[in-house]
Amino acid sequence: MMARSDFKIIVVGAGPAGLLLALLLSKQGISVTVLDGADGLDPRPRATHYGPPAVRELRRAGVMDDVLAAGFQPGKICWRKLDGTYLTGLDNNVLGENHPDRVACLPLDQLGPIIAAHLAKQTTAEVKWGHRVTGLGGQDDQKAWVDVLMTGGDGQTTAKRLEADYIVGCDGANSQIRRSLHGDLNFPGKTWDEQLVATNVYYDGFGDYEDANFIIDKEHWHMASRISTDGMWRVTYGEPAGLSHDELRARQPAKFEAMLPGHPKPADYKLANFSPYRVHQRLAPKMRVGRFLLAADAAHLCNPFGGLGLTGGIVDVGGLSDCLYGIYSGQVSNPDAILEVYDQVRRQKYAEMVDPISSENFVRLSSDPDTVLSGGEDKFLTLCLKAEKDEEFAREMALGINELLYDFTQHFDLKKGRE
Ligand SMILES: Cc1cc2nc3c(=O)[nH]c(=O)nc-3n(C[C@H](O)[C@H](O)[C@H](O)COP(=O)(O)OP(=O)(O)OC[C@H]3O[C@@H](n4cnc5c(N)ncnc54)[C@H](O)[C@@H]3O)c2cc1C
């Protein structure tokens, strides 16, 4: 078995998924170029929590020590009524402080720079900013290529065609790679009627709130989570569709006063970020077309109330890095077959886990808080009640999401896998 010295991967998109894929590949000696149309890392704070399977991949990439130095391991997650009444919850502390798979919390605007700094140390990786992919060039039985518009420091643009053995679209929700492969509007699923407003806020009135709190209420449903060790919280709440950014901004003080413990006025807190989002549940028809592959938001979207968007994306790129490593190292004699397994497994895990879990929690938040625990109808919350009395079961529940992982090295010819 000989590694191919001319093997090259292009990753489109230097978001967290693209950077992590490039890091995992380059640490195995694979030559990888990351193209991004922007001129630097996306500064929006978006994701904050990374579930156990994502933590495993971040650890494998060698970045977890830095993630935990900047962030922390949240304790309990719970569901409450608007008046603060505790309903039930799941305690990550049952895993113990040193469990390697514990959920980690760090706002995305801090995770991106950590992965980028590790990637910068890899000699076989490069990140090219100002390189916007405008479409697929094509592919044959040797290579694939993309059309790129490069913007220089003087603002001048130059069109270019770049080629590689495989090209991976990690170019986010509006992925050009996905649209070129499947059509602009071919991203099956749905857009939720409600829009979400994600805020970061410093407020010291959360009292006995746990690290993560989902508030069930027909009108003022929301999530409040501690997201830093210096007192910053993420408060994400729903608003009707159709309101403009200015209208949402004008309504924010009244929403906080109605929702948060202590009914604070604007002088009582410091708003550090305010970002409205439309949210979707969508899955691309295929995550592989020949030498073009999709991963993370480019391939699938979900609402953020399951903490599964980037968690699922990170698991994609972990698995894909194994498939590509197997091809590069000569341990996979049928590249098409293993990449087809990648497509099938990752789409199945989205359909059977990410989509239902995140959708159920979204719907749960606007259900009736007085009846949600009665009659065992909400199976998940009923399991949480059981876990509160059974520590072994609580540990199982805390790690249940590791079912998102899949070992693609079992499809290597000799099942030797990756060191
Ligand atoms: C409010 C909110 C909270 C969230 N919370 C969580 C959470 O707690 N946990 C979780 O797991 N997930 C969460 N998510 C989801 C998570 O933020 C996303 O899944 C994640 O950011 C997607 O990363 P990505 O690398 O796939 O895409 P992106 O971060 O969108 O990166 C895409 C990159 O591609 C580049 N690009 C785009 N088009 C082109 C092109 N044509 N050519 C070249 N480059 C291009 C962009 O410039 C960008 O750098 C949350 C999302 C939101 C909105």
Ligand as a Chemical Component Dictionary entry (heavy atoms), coordinates in Angstrom:
data_LIG
# 
_chem_comp.id                   LIG 
_chem_comp.type                 NON-POLYMER 
_chem_comp.pdbx_formal_charge   0 
_chem_comp.three_letter_code    LIG 
# 
loop_
_chem_comp_atom.comp_id 
_chem_comp_atom.atom_id 
_chem_comp_atom.alt_atom_id 
_chem_comp_atom.type_symbol 
_chem_comp_atom.charge 
_chem_comp_atom.model_Cartn_x 
_chem_comp_atom.model_Cartn_y 
_chem_comp_atom.model_Cartn_z 
_chem_comp_atom.pdbx_ordinal 
LIG C1  C1  C 0 -28.381 30.937 16.411 1  
LIG C2  C2  C 0 -27.706 29.639 16.063 2  
LIG C3  C3  C 0 -27.265 28.812 17.076 3  
LIG C4  C4  C 0 -26.659 27.607 16.772 4  
LIG N1  N1  N 0 -26.257 26.812 17.791 5  
LIG C5  C5  C 0 -25.672 25.624 17.516 6  
LIG C6  C6  C 0 -25.169 24.823 18.588 7  
LIG O1  O1  O 0 -25.222 25.181 19.772 8  
LIG N2  N2  N 0 -24.585 23.640 18.251 9  
LIG C7  C7  C 0 -24.450 23.214 16.949 10 
LIG O2  O2  O 0 -23.923 22.106 16.734 11 
LIG N3  N3  N 0 -24.882 23.979 15.919 12 
LIG C8  C8  C 0 -25.477 25.182 16.165 13 
LIG N4  N4  N 0 -25.850 26.005 15.139 14 
LIG C9  C9  C 0 -25.554 25.609 13.736 15 
LIG C10 C10 C 0 -24.118 25.963 13.336 16 
LIG O3  O3  O 0 -23.820 27.315 13.614 17 
LIG C11 C11 C 0 -23.903 25.660 11.853 18 
LIG O4  O4  O 0 -24.280 24.314 11.623 19 
LIG C12 C12 C 0 -22.442 25.846 11.461 20 
LIG O5  O5  O 0 -22.039 27.182 11.626 21 
LIG C13 C13 C 0 -22.221 25.436 9.997  22 
LIG O6  O6  O 0 -20.846 25.429 9.714  23 
LIG P1  P1  P 0 -20.325 25.195 8.224  24 
LIG O7  O7  O 0 -18.839 25.196 8.309  25 
LIG O8  O8  O 0 -21.033 24.053 7.605  26 
LIG O9  O9  O 0 -20.857 26.472 7.419  27 
LIG P2  P2  P 0 -20.543 28.031 7.600  28 
LIG O10 O10 O 0 -20.122 28.315 8.996  29 
LIG O11 O11 O 0 -21.743 28.739 7.081  30 
LIG O12 O12 O 0 -19.281 28.302 6.664  31 
LIG C14 C14 C 0 -19.396 28.325 5.274  32 
LIG C15 C15 C 0 -18.177 29.022 4.696  33 
LIG O13 O13 O 0 -18.230 28.894 3.283  34 
LIG C16 C16 C 0 -17.894 30.125 2.665  35 
LIG N5  N5  N 0 -18.549 30.159 1.364  36 
LIG C17 C17 C 0 -19.875 30.228 1.098  37 
LIG N6  N6  N 0 -20.094 30.214 -0.226 38 
LIG C18 C18 C 0 -18.872 30.127 -0.824 39 
LIG C19 C19 C 0 -18.443 30.071 -2.181 40 
LIG N7  N7  N 0 -19.321 30.085 -3.196 41 
LIG N8  N8  N 0 -17.113 30.010 -2.430 42 
LIG C20 C20 C 0 -16.208 29.973 -1.419 43 
LIG N9  N9  N 0 -16.564 30.038 -0.106 44 
LIG C21 C21 C 0 -17.883 30.103 0.183  45 
LIG C22 C22 C 0 -18.403 31.176 3.660  46 
LIG O14 O14 O 0 -17.698 32.410 3.487  47 
LIG C23 C23 C 0 -18.117 30.521 5.001  48 
LIG O15 O15 O 0 -16.832 30.850 5.496  49 
LIG C24 C24 C 0 -26.464 27.225 15.413 50 
LIG C25 C25 C 0 -26.870 28.081 14.387 51 
LIG C26 C26 C 0 -27.493 29.272 14.698 52 
LIG C27 C27 C 0 -27.909 30.181 13.580 53 
# 
loop_
_chem_comp_bond.comp_id 
_chem_comp_bond.atom_id_1 
_chem_comp_bond.atom_id_2 
_chem_comp_bond.value_order 
_chem_comp_bond.pdbx_ordinal 
LIG C1  C2  SING 1  
LIG C2  C3  SING 2  
LIG C2  C26 DOUB 3  
LIG C3  C4  DOUB 4  
LIG C4  N1  SING 5  
LIG C4  C24 SING 6  
LIG N1  C5  DOUB 7  
LIG C5  C6  SING 8  
LIG C5  C8  SING 9  
LIG C6  O1  DOUB 10 
LIG C6  N2  SING 11 
LIG N2  C7  SING 12 
LIG C7  O2  DOUB 13 
LIG C7  N3  SING 14 
LIG N3  C8  DOUB 15 
LIG C8  N4  SING 16 
LIG N4  C9  SING 17 
LIG N4  C24 SING 18 
LIG C9  C10 SING 19 
LIG C10 O3  SING 20 
LIG C10 C11 SING 21 
LIG C11 O4  SING 22 
LIG C11 C12 SING 23 
LIG C12 O5  SING 24 
LIG C12 C13 SING 25 
LIG C13 O6  SING 26 
LIG O6  P1  SING 27 
LIG P1  O7  DOUB 28 
LIG P1  O8  SING 29 
LIG P1  O9  SING 30 
LIG O9  P2  SING 31 
LIG P2  O10 DOUB 32 
LIG P2  O11 SING 33 
LIG P2  O12 SING 34 
LIG O12 C14 SING 35 
LIG C14 C15 SING 36 
LIG C15 O13 SING 37 
LIG C15 C23 SING 38 
LIG O13 C16 SING 39 
LIG C16 N5  SING 40 
LIG C16 C22 SING 41 
LIG N5  C17 SING 42 
LIG N5  C21 SING 43 
LIG C17 N6  DOUB 44 
LIG N6  C18 SING 45 
LIG C18 C19 SING 46 
LIG C18 C21 DOUB 47 
LIG C19 N7  SING 48 
LIG C19 N8  DOUB 49 
LIG N8  C20 SING 50 
LIG C20 N9  DOUB 51 
LIG N9  C21 SING 52 
LIG C22 O14 SING 53 
LIG C22 C23 SING 54 
LIG C23 O15 SING 55 
LIG C24 C25 DOUB 56 
LIG C25 C26 SING 57 
LIG C26 C27 SING 58 
# 
